Amino acid sequence: MKSLRYSTVIAATIALTSAMSLQAQTTTPQRRVLMEEYTGTWCSNCPRGIASIEHLQKKYGDRFIAVAIHQDSYDPMKTKLYASGNGYPSCQLNRSINCDPFFGTDWDYSDPIGVIHDIDKLMKQTCYADVSATAQWKDNTHTSIEVTATAVFTDTQQASYYRWAFVVTEDHVTAPDPNDRYWKQQNKYVGDTDWLVMPEMATFVNGSSLMAIEYNHVVVDGSGIRQGIENSVSDPVVAQQPNTFTYTIDISENTLIQDASNLNVVAILLNTRYKDVENAAITAIAPSDDGATAVSQVKGDDVMKQLDVYNLQGQKMNNKNTRRGIVIIDGKKVAAPI
């Protein structure tokens, strides 16, 4: 009886372990949807793309990632990192659906924000890799970014099918000269209340035909954007095992970037076999470890107001409102005063 009982326990344990292993191998990663939107300040139709991105971020949270590709010679934020778009505004969703960033491919008057149907469809598709990314300034000069991207595949894959691409975006971009008309967004939606079906359009419906606005998700740099970086996913690709790639993006000669503290990096896992996006992740850029390991004390609000202050995530702070805590000043960690 003792032997039989122990045999039963062992058999049950093996069965449970096998079931757990099978469950781990068949768990589907969460797919994020990447919108690569083509836009321009000269494009009077493009405000619907700007507002749509804001709306979709509120709806989907971190499962939706957007990059804004400014093009045409008259746009001061224009980039040559991407090929030309198919109309403006237009977008690619995971590089598998080409559509309008508002209407999508399935629009009608009863449900005008048609792009939501396309995004929902993509989110329901099977995803074969969970991805994550981190980024850090390599030094205090903010001239290069070290990005580490990790993919965990659900099953054994051929590494040659996959490649990483990286896009650097900037938020809170504004005109250096507020009177420069080329920085102003042309807008055809003034007074057209039908567009208030999407609340984020109110800015443009209640605005003017030429508007000074703040631009977000602006593509300013990157690497491997079109075809991916060769050999960035290494052999062997083993199911449920992290496959990690570290890469340095040099922005030392970049003239588009206004404020390095407003940068993010989007890591895109490309499936070269199907020419689409398997998954993507976005990350802020952490401060460099170079010269920032010690903690010193800064005394006096007058001193603080004269310095550029950053939090530990590398984001610039309003130093007039800085409270007690650890912050970054001149590339060093300091204990801020009250």
Secondary structure by P-SEA (a helix, b strand, c coil): caaaaaaaaaaaaaaaaaaaaaaaaacccbbbbbbbcccccccccaaaaaaaaaaaaaaccccbbbbbbbbcccccccccccccccccccccccccccccccccccccccccccaaaaaaaaaaccccbbbbbccccccccccbbbbbbbbbbcccccccccbbbbbbbbcccccccccccccbbbbcccccccccccccccccccccccccccccccccccccccccccccccccccccccbbbbbbbbccccccccccccbbbbbbbccccccccccbbbbbbbbbcccccbbbbbccaaaaaabbbbcccccccccccccccccccccccccccc
